[in-house]
Amino acid sequence: MSIATYLDRFLDPLADAFTPEFARKVADIRVDAELQAYVDKLASKASNGTITETESAEYKALIDAADLVSVLQIKARRYLAESSA
């Protein structure tokens, strides 16, 4: 089973607590420019093989956080689509 599938199952109870307002806020989450620039820098260093161990751990944590938010956003958009139907 993929990590996304585990996250999806793990987050089901949270999705059950969505309200339209909260679901819209989750669906609209965006990374600020400063954080995105840092992620891009780490991604570049990872691609070039110049990333340090500490940076690699930070990069992995940021990717894991992005995965979590992405799954929540999918659930929020699904909730909003189903509640408007």
DSSP file (Angstrom, degrees, kcal/mol; ACC not computed):
  #  RESIDUE AA STRUCTURE BP1 BP2  ACC     N-H-->O    O-->H-N    N-H-->O    O-->H-N    TCO  KAPPA ALPHA  PHI   PSI    X-CA   Y-CA   Z-CA
    1    1 A M              0   0    0      0, 0.0     2,-0.1     0, 0.0     0, 0.0   0.000 360.0 360.0 360.0 140.0    0.0    0.0    0.0
    2    2 A S     >  -     0   0    0      1,-0.1     4,-2.2     4,-0.0     5,-0.2  -0.328 360.0-114.0 -78.9 161.9    1.3    3.5   -0.8
    3    3 A I  H  > S+     0   0    0      1,-0.2     4,-3.0     2,-0.2     5,-0.2   0.894 118.4  56.1 -60.4 -40.1    2.0    6.2    1.7
    4    4 A A  H  > S+     0   0    0      1,-0.2     4,-2.6     2,-0.2    -1,-0.2   0.890 106.6  50.0 -60.1 -38.6   -0.8    8.3    0.1
    5    5 A T  H  > S+     0   0    0      2,-0.2     4,-2.3     1,-0.2    -1,-0.2   0.913 111.3  48.1 -66.5 -42.7   -3.2    5.4    0.6
    6    6 A Y  H  X S+     0   0    0     -4,-2.2     4,-2.9     2,-0.2    -2,-0.2   0.932 113.0  48.2 -62.3 -44.9   -2.2    5.1    4.3
    7    7 A L  H  X S+     0   0    0     -4,-3.0     4,-2.4     2,-0.2    -2,-0.2   0.918 109.2  53.8 -60.5 -43.1   -2.5    8.9    4.7
    8    8 A D  H  < S+     0   0    0     -4,-2.6     4,-0.5    -5,-0.2    -1,-0.2   0.934 113.8  41.0 -57.2 -48.2   -5.9    8.8    3.0
    9    9 A R  H >< S+     0   0    0     -4,-2.3     3,-0.9     1,-0.2    -1,-0.2   0.897 113.9  53.1 -67.6 -40.6   -7.2    6.1    5.5
   10   10 A F  H 3< S+     0   0    0     -4,-2.9     4,-0.2     1,-0.2    -1,-0.2   0.841 111.7  45.9 -63.2 -34.8   -5.5    7.8    8.5
   11   11 A L  T 3X S+     0   0    0     -4,-2.4     4,-2.1    -5,-0.2     3,-0.4   0.445  81.7  99.2 -92.9  -0.5   -7.2   11.1    7.7
   12   12 A D  H <> S+     0   0    0     -3,-0.9     4,-1.8    -4,-0.5    -1,-0.2   0.906  80.9  53.4 -53.0 -46.2  -10.7    9.8    7.1
   13   13 A P  H  4 S+     0   0    0      0, 0.0     4,-0.5     0, 0.0    -1,-0.2   0.878 108.6  50.2 -60.6 -35.2  -11.9   10.7   10.6
   14   14 A L  H >4 S+     0   0    0     -3,-0.4     3,-1.5    -4,-0.2    -2,-0.2   0.916 107.7  52.9 -66.6 -41.8  -10.7   14.3   10.1
   15   15 A A  H >< S+     0   0    0     -4,-2.1     3,-1.5     1,-0.3    -1,-0.2   0.831 100.3  62.6 -62.7 -31.2  -12.5   14.5    6.8
   16   16 A D  T 3< S+     0   0    0     -4,-1.8    -1,-0.3     1,-0.3    -2,-0.2   0.717 100.5  54.9 -65.5 -18.9  -15.7   13.3    8.6
   17   17 A A  T <  S+     0   0    0     -3,-1.5    -1,-0.3    -4,-0.5    -2,-0.2   0.373  81.4 128.2 -95.5   3.6  -15.5   16.5   10.7
   18   18 A F    <   -     0   0    0     -3,-1.5    -3,-0.0    -4,-0.2     3,-0.0  -0.276  38.3-167.4 -60.9 142.8  -15.4   18.9    7.7
   19   19 A T     >  -     0   0    0      1,-0.1     4,-2.9     0, 0.0     5,-0.3  -0.829  38.8-105.2-114.4 163.1  -17.8   21.8    7.6
   20   20 A P  H  > S+     0   0    0      0, 0.0     4,-2.1     0, 0.0     5,-0.2   0.914 121.2  48.6 -56.6 -42.1  -18.1   23.7    4.3
   21   21 A E  H  > S+     0   0    0      2,-0.2     4,-2.0     1,-0.2     5,-0.1   0.939 114.5  44.1 -64.0 -47.0  -16.1   26.7    5.7
   22   22 A F  H  > S+     0   0    0      1,-0.2     4,-2.5     2,-0.2     5,-0.2   0.904 112.0  53.2 -65.8 -41.0  -13.3   24.5    7.0
   23   23 A A  H  X S+     0   0    0     -4,-2.9     4,-2.7     1,-0.2    -1,-0.2   0.900 108.4  50.5 -61.6 -40.6  -13.2   22.4    3.8
   24   24 A R  H  X S+     0   0    0     -4,-2.1     4,-1.5    -5,-0.3    -1,-0.2   0.911 110.2  49.9 -63.5 -41.4  -12.8   25.6    1.8
   25   25 A K  H  < S+     0   0    0     -4,-2.0     4,-0.3     2,-0.2    -2,-0.2   0.915 112.8  46.5 -63.6 -42.7  -10.0   26.8    4.0
   26   26 A V  H >< S+     0   0    0     -4,-2.5     3,-1.5     1,-0.2    -2,-0.2   0.928 111.0  51.9 -64.6 -44.5   -8.2   23.5    3.6
   27   27 A A  H 3< S+     0   0    0     -4,-2.7    -1,-0.2     1,-0.3    -2,-0.2   0.794 110.0  51.0 -62.3 -27.8   -8.7   23.4   -0.1
   28   28 A D  T 3< S+     0   0    0     -4,-1.5    -1,-0.3    -5,-0.2    -2,-0.2   0.375  76.5 131.8 -94.0   4.2   -7.2   26.9   -0.4
   29   29 A I    <   +     0   0    0     -3,-1.5     2,-0.3    -4,-0.3    -3,-0.1  -0.354  31.9 178.2 -60.2 131.6   -4.0   26.3    1.5
   30   30 A R        -     0   0    0     -2,-0.1     2,-0.3     0, 0.0    -2,-0.1  -0.981  31.1-113.5-134.4 147.6   -1.0   27.6   -0.3
   31   31 A V        -     0   0    0     -2,-0.3     2,-0.0     1,-0.1     0, 0.0  -0.610  37.6-116.3 -77.6 136.6    2.7   27.6    0.5
   32   32 A D     >  -     0   0    0     -2,-0.3     4,-2.5     1,-0.1     5,-0.2  -0.342  26.3-108.4 -72.3 160.5    4.1   31.1    1.1
   33   33 A A  H  > S+     0   0    0      1,-0.2     4,-2.3     2,-0.2     5,-0.2   0.847 115.7  53.4 -60.1 -39.3    6.7   32.4   -1.3
   34   34 A E  H  > S+     0   0    0      2,-0.2     4,-1.8     1,-0.2    -1,-0.2   0.931 111.8  44.2 -64.2 -45.9    9.6   32.2    1.2
   35   35 A L  H  > S+     0   0    0      1,-0.2     4,-2.6     2,-0.2    -2,-0.2   0.905 112.6  52.5 -65.9 -40.7    8.9   28.6    2.1
   36   36 A Q  H  X S+     0   0    0     -4,-2.5     4,-2.6     1,-0.2    -1,-0.2   0.897 107.8  51.8 -61.9 -39.6    8.5   27.6   -1.5
   37   37 A A  H  X S+     0   0    0     -4,-2.3     4,-2.1     2,-0.2    -1,-0.2   0.889 110.3  49.1 -63.2 -38.9   11.8   29.2   -2.3
   38   38 A Y  H  X S+     0   0    0     -4,-1.8     4,-2.5     2,-0.2    -2,-0.2   0.919 111.2  48.7 -67.1 -43.7   13.5   27.2    0.4
   39   39 A V  H  X S+     0   0    0     -4,-2.6     4,-2.7     1,-0.2    -2,-0.2   0.921 111.4  50.6 -61.0 -43.5   11.9   24.0   -0.8
   40   40 A D  H  X S+     0   0    0     -4,-2.6     4,-2.3     2,-0.2    -1,-0.2   0.893 109.5  51.0 -61.4 -40.1   13.1   24.7   -4.3
   41   41 A K  H  X S+     0   0    0     -4,-2.1     4,-2.4     2,-0.2    -2,-0.2   0.933 112.1  46.1 -62.9 -46.3   16.6   25.4   -3.0
   42   42 A L  H  X S+     0   0    0     -4,-2.5     4,-2.6     1,-0.2    -2,-0.2   0.895 111.2  52.6 -64.2 -39.4   16.6   22.0   -1.2
   43   43 A A  H  X S+     0   0    0     -4,-2.7     4,-2.4     2,-0.2    -1,-0.2   0.910 109.9  48.9 -61.9 -42.1   15.2   20.3   -4.2
   44   44 A S  H  X S+     0   0    0     -4,-2.3     4,-2.1     2,-0.2    -2,-0.2   0.920 111.8  48.2 -63.6 -44.7   18.0   21.7   -6.4
   45   45 A K  H  X>S+     0   0    0     -4,-2.4     5,-2.3     1,-0.2     4,-0.9   0.890 111.2  51.1 -63.8 -38.7   20.6   20.7   -3.9
   46   46 A A  H ><5S+     0   0    0     -4,-2.6     3,-0.5     1,-0.2    -2,-0.2   0.917 111.2  47.9 -64.3 -42.5   19.2   17.2   -3.7
   47   47 A S  H 3<5S+     0   0    0     -4,-2.4    -1,-0.2     1,-0.2    -2,-0.2   0.856 114.2  46.6 -65.3 -35.4   19.2   16.9   -7.5
   48   48 A N  H 3<5S-     0   0    0     -4,-2.1    -1,-0.2    -5,-0.2    -2,-0.2   0.560 110.7-120.3 -84.7  -8.6   22.8   18.2   -7.7
   49   49 A G  T <<5S+     0   0    0     -4,-0.9    -3,-0.2    -3,-0.5    -4,-0.1   0.726  85.1 110.5  76.6  21.2   24.0   15.9   -4.9
   50   50 A T      < +     0   0    0     -5,-2.3     2,-0.2    -6,-0.2    -4,-0.2   0.265  39.6 121.6-110.4  10.9   25.1   18.8   -2.7
   51   51 A I        -     0   0    0     -6,-0.9     2,-0.1    -5,-0.1    -9,-0.0  -0.537  57.1-132.6 -78.1 138.6   22.4   18.5    0.0
   52   52 A T     >  -     0   0    0     -2,-0.2     4,-2.6     1,-0.1     5,-0.2  -0.342  25.1-106.2 -81.5 169.1   23.7   18.0    3.6
   53   53 A E  H  > S+     0   0    0      2,-0.2     4,-2.1     1,-0.2     5,-0.2   0.918 122.3  48.4 -61.3 -43.2   22.3   15.4    6.0
   54   54 A T  H  > S+     0   0    0      2,-0.2     4,-2.2     1,-0.2    -1,-0.2   0.930 113.0  46.9 -63.4 -45.9   20.5   18.1    7.9
   55   55 A E  H  > S+     0   0    0      1,-0.2     4,-3.0     2,-0.2    -1,-0.2   0.884 109.8  54.6 -63.5 -38.3   19.0   19.7    4.8
   56   56 A S  H  X S+     0   0    0     -4,-2.6     4,-2.5     2,-0.2    -1,-0.2   0.903 108.3  48.4 -62.3 -41.3   18.0   16.2    3.5
   57   57 A A  H  X S+     0   0    0     -4,-2.1     4,-2.2     2,-0.2    -1,-0.2   0.909 113.1  48.0 -65.3 -41.8   16.1   15.6    6.7
   58   58 A E  H  X S+     0   0    0     -4,-2.2     4,-2.5     2,-0.2    -2,-0.2   0.920 111.2  50.7 -62.9 -43.8   14.4   19.0    6.4
   59   59 A Y  H  X S+     0   0    0     -4,-3.0     4,-2.4     1,-0.2    -2,-0.2   0.919 110.1  49.1 -60.9 -45.2   13.5   18.3    2.8
   60   60 A K  H  X S+     0   0    0     -4,-2.5     4,-2.7     1,-0.2    -1,-0.2   0.914 111.2  50.2 -61.5 -42.4   12.0   15.0    3.6
   61   61 A A  H  X S+     0   0    0     -4,-2.2     4,-2.3     1,-0.2    -2,-0.2   0.898 111.0  49.2 -63.4 -40.1    9.9   16.5    6.4
   62   62 A L  H  X S+     0   0    0     -4,-2.5     4,-2.4     2,-0.2    -1,-0.2   0.895 111.5  48.6 -66.3 -40.1    8.7   19.3    4.1
   63   63 A I  H  X S+     0   0    0     -4,-2.4     4,-2.4     2,-0.2    -2,-0.2   0.910 111.1  50.7 -65.4 -42.3    7.8   16.7    1.4
   64   64 A D  H  X S+     0   0    0     -4,-2.7     4,-2.2     2,-0.2    -2,-0.2   0.911 111.0  48.8 -61.2 -42.0    5.9   14.6    4.1
   65   65 A A  H  X S+     0   0    0     -4,-2.3     4,-2.5     2,-0.2    -2,-0.2   0.906 110.2  51.1 -64.0 -41.4    4.0   17.7    5.2
   66   66 A A  H  X S+     0   0    0     -4,-2.4     4,-2.6     1,-0.2    -2,-0.2   0.895 108.8  51.8 -63.3 -39.6    3.1   18.6    1.6
   67   67 A D  H  X S+     0   0    0     -4,-2.4     4,-2.3     2,-0.2    -1,-0.2   0.921 110.1  49.3 -61.1 -44.1    1.8   15.0    1.1
   68   68 A L  H  X S+     0   0    0     -4,-2.2     4,-2.2     1,-0.2    -2,-0.2   0.935 112.9  45.9 -61.1 -48.0   -0.3   15.3    4.2
   69   69 A V  H  X S+     0   0    0     -4,-2.5     4,-2.6     1,-0.2    -1,-0.2   0.896 110.6  54.7 -63.2 -40.1   -1.7   18.7    3.1
   70   70 A S  H  X S+     0   0    0     -4,-2.6     4,-2.3     2,-0.2    -1,-0.2   0.914 108.4  47.5 -61.1 -43.8   -2.4   17.3   -0.4
   71   71 A V  H  X S+     0   0    0     -4,-2.3     4,-2.3     1,-0.2    -1,-0.2   0.918 112.4  49.9 -64.4 -41.9   -4.4   14.4    0.9
   72   72 A L  H  X S+     0   0    0     -4,-2.2     4,-2.6     1,-0.2    -2,-0.2   0.893 109.8  51.5 -62.5 -38.7   -6.4   16.7    3.1
   73   73 A Q  H  X S+     0   0    0     -4,-2.6     4,-2.8     2,-0.2     5,-0.2   0.903 108.0  51.2 -66.2 -39.8   -7.0   19.0    0.2
   74   74 A I  H  X S+     0   0    0     -4,-2.3     4,-2.4     1,-0.2    -2,-0.2   0.936 112.4  46.9 -59.8 -45.7   -8.3   16.1   -2.0
   75   75 A K  H  X S+     0   0    0     -4,-2.3     4,-2.6     2,-0.2    -2,-0.2   0.900 112.4  50.0 -63.6 -40.6  -10.6   15.2    0.8
   76   76 A A  H  X S+     0   0    0     -4,-2.6     4,-2.6     2,-0.2    -2,-0.2   0.922 112.0  47.0 -65.1 -44.0  -11.8   18.8    1.3
   77   77 A R  H  X S+     0   0    0     -4,-2.8     4,-2.4     2,-0.2    -1,-0.2   0.888 112.3  50.4 -66.5 -37.6  -12.5   19.2   -2.5
   78   78 A R  H  X S+     0   0    0     -4,-2.4     4,-2.6    -5,-0.2     5,-0.2   0.926 111.0  49.6 -63.7 -44.4  -14.3   15.9   -2.5
   79   79 A Y  H  X S+     0   0    0     -4,-2.6     4,-2.5     1,-0.2    -2,-0.2   0.931 112.2  47.3 -58.8 -47.1  -16.4   17.0    0.4
   80   80 A L  H  X S+     0   0    0     -4,-2.6     4,-1.4     1,-0.2    -1,-0.2   0.893 112.6  49.1 -64.2 -40.1  -17.2   20.3   -1.2
   81   81 A A  H  X S+     0   0    0     -4,-2.4     4,-0.7     1,-0.2    -1,-0.2   0.916 114.8  44.5 -65.4 -42.4  -18.2   18.6   -4.5
   82   82 A E  H  < S+     0   0    0     -4,-2.6     3,-0.3     1,-0.2    -2,-0.2   0.851 112.2  51.6 -71.9 -34.0  -20.4   16.1   -2.8
   83   83 A S  H  < S+     0   0    0     -4,-2.5    -1,-0.2     1,-0.2    -2,-0.2   0.737 110.5  48.8 -77.3 -20.5  -22.1   18.7   -0.5
   84   84 A S  H  <        0   0    0     -4,-1.4    -1,-0.2    -5,-0.2    -2,-0.2   0.592 360.0 360.0 -90.9 -10.3  -22.9   20.9   -3.5
   85   85 A A     <        0   0    0     -4,-0.7    -1,-0.2    -3,-0.3    -2,-0.1   0.469 360.0 360.0 -81.1 360.0  -24.4   18.1   -5.5
